[in-house]
Amino acid sequence: MFKPINREIKEEILTKIKEGQKASGLASQYGISAKTIYTWLSRTIAPEISFSEFSKIKRENEELKRIIGMMALDLSVEKKRKIHFGINK
């Protein structure tokens, strides 16, 4: 059954996590699940990223997709070539 956690306790746990303590240890210490702590963390820690950094990552992602597509095409052509000419490797 879900039991509400006091706001001060939640903040205390999150502070201890940020100081380097392990979620599993704090979970057993406070009698809550580690999953609950990780959910809190995912909701409270928002990655701060600038628009230029986002754009750079987006361009890199598109370039990597393009490279993977070219490699997949090359492999497909090579496989068909081997089948057509009866080359076994």
C-alpha positions in Angstrom: 0.0 0.0 0.0 1.2 3.5 -0.8 2.2 5.6 2.1 2.8 9.3 1.7 6.3 10.5 2.5 6.7 13.7 4.5 8.1 16.5 2.3 11.0 17.2 4.7 12.0 13.5 4.7 11.9 13.4 0.9 14.1 16.5 0.6 16.5 15.1 3.2 16.8 11.8 1.2 17.4 13.7 -2.1 20.1 15.9 -0.4 21.8 12.8 0.9 21.7 11.2 -2.6 23.3 14.4 -4.0 26.0 14.1 -1.3 26.9 10.7 -2.6 24.9 8.2 -0.5 23.4 5.2 -2.2 19.7 5.0 -2.9 19.5 1.4 -1.8 21.0 2.2 1.7 18.7 5.2 2.2 15.7 3.2 1.0 16.2 0.6 3.7 17.1 3.2 6.3 13.8 5.1 5.7 11.7 2.1 4.9 10.8 3.0 1.3 11.7 1.4 -2.0 14.7 2.5 -4.0 12.4 2.8 -7.0 10.5 5.6 -5.2 13.8 7.4 -4.7 14.8 7.0 -8.3 11.4 8.3 -9.4 11.9 11.4 -7.2 15.3 11.9 -8.7 14.0 11.6 -12.3 11.4 14.2 -11.5 13.6 16.7 -9.7 16.8 16.6 -11.7 16.2 18.2 -15.1 19.2 18.3 -17.4 20.2 21.8 -18.2 21.2 22.0 -21.8 21.5 25.1 -24.0 19.9 25.4 -27.4 23.3 25.4 -29.2 24.3 22.2 -27.3 21.0 20.6 -28.2 21.5 21.6 -31.9 25.0 20.1 -31.9 23.8 16.8 -30.4 20.9 16.7 -32.9 23.3 17.2 -35.8 25.7 14.5 -34.5 22.7 12.1 -34.1 21.6 12.7 -37.7 25.2 12.2 -39.0 25.5 9.0 -37.0 22.2 7.8 -38.5 23.4 8.6 -42.0 26.7 6.7 -41.4 24.8 3.7 -40.0 22.4 3.8 -43.0 25.4 3.8 -45.4 27.0 0.9 -43.6 23.8 -1.1 -43.7 23.5 -0.4 -47.4 27.1 -1.4 -48.0 26.6 -4.7 -46.1 23.4 -5.4 -48.0 25.1 -4.8 -51.4 28.1 -6.9 -50.4 25.9 -9.8 -49.2 23.9 -9.7 -52.5 27.2 -9.6 -54.4 28.5 -12.7 -52.6 25.2 -14.6 -53.2 25.2 -13.6 -56.9 28.8 -14.6 -57.6 28.7 -17.6 -55.2 31.5 -16.3 -53.0 31.6 -18.0 -49.6 33.6 -16.5 -46.8 
